[in-house]
């Protein structure tokens, strides 16, 4: 009885709310996507949803075909976009693009949640790693070695 009820609840929940295939992937480059790639990927996702609702042979074949078509469209579009990029990087304006891309990449690697400055005992701001480490050492020495 419980198994039937759980199965029924799961089925209705997936029909009403849909199904997720995991968390959002970070760092997915989509700058090279064109209309054809977007259309084929959307079609592949729709085929996956149909496959999840009804695992018939027709839906399985439809999903496999959509997956192949999307993969082909992605590889063609990505190859063309990278060829254009390399052609552009060979020019004078491309040299500026290299520095711009390097700056963007460096900014992405920064950890926004991690703050790299603290104040010392005299409320002076410390930003160098060595000074920050010395301040933390001083703080914990005082905290743990202070007599009570």
C-alpha angles and dihedrals in degrees: 000000000000092000092053091047093048091048091049093049092049092049094049092045092052091047093049101038102024128226129285123212097209135292128324113283115233123216098027107156111221101160091107096051115120131189093272093053092048091049094049093046091049089050091049091052091050090051089051091053091050090048092052092052095045121017095200123148091251092055091047092052091044091053093047091050093047090048092052093047092049092048091051093047091049094050093047094047093044093049092049092047093050092047089053090047093052091047090052093046089059091066131077092257088050090062089063089048090056092057091044092052091047091051092049091048092050091050091051091056093057115104105229094191093057114082115207101196135071136168125252127221092283093050092254113147115245118201105159116095094231093051091048092050091048090050092051090047090050091047095051093042089055092044097050101032098045113115117237 
